[in-house]
Amino acid sequence: MSQTKINSGFIGAGAITANSVLSTGVITADLIATGAVGPTEIATGAVSANTKIGSGVITAVNLAADSISSAKIQSNAIGSSELNANAVAGDIATANGVFTHNTHTFQKTQSGRVESVTVGAANVQLNFANAQNFNLTLGINTHLNLPSNPTVGQAGTIVVKQDGTGSRTLSYAGAWEFPGGTAPTLTTAEVQKIVLITT
């Protein structure tokens, strides 16, 4: 019976009652010819938010590499009304969140992360891959080395603070540049703000 052919139009919607159950394995891929099921064979609304698709029915194995693409999704087919709350969750993976194809207009305030560093060593090096805004609290006389992982065009601020003891000193690697060519000297309780621009 596995090779039995049923002629086109032999089984219609009226021949299958609601909640009819077919045994597992009765219908397999080799029994459904290519093109047998298309948009005209699936009634509007046949698959909706209330349709239950069993867990594991659709997996990477079931989807060909090009089965979902921009060419197969109509413009505006997916909008806020098509996505339930939390349908897309989590952070954009590292290295996948770079958008270079458009300019962006932000309608709300955008805040850069501030990395706080309490300095307790003779040398300190900031990692510009982690942040572009830094708060340094000096717990010792220290030297600000050149940063690691700078990006051309990166801009931000470095705010230098004294700890409770105060009177800490901060020297700078030679490639740091300052207005007038002179590095600032911190006073006992001064907060020094350094505007950061990398080239």
Beta strands, then each sheet from edge to edge (+ up, - down):
strand 1: 114-119
strand 2: 123-124
strand 3: 133-138
strand 4: 142-144
strand 5: 155-162
strand 6: 170-172
strand 7: 192-197
sheet 1: 1+ 3+ 5+ 7-
sheet 2: 2+ 4+ 6+
end
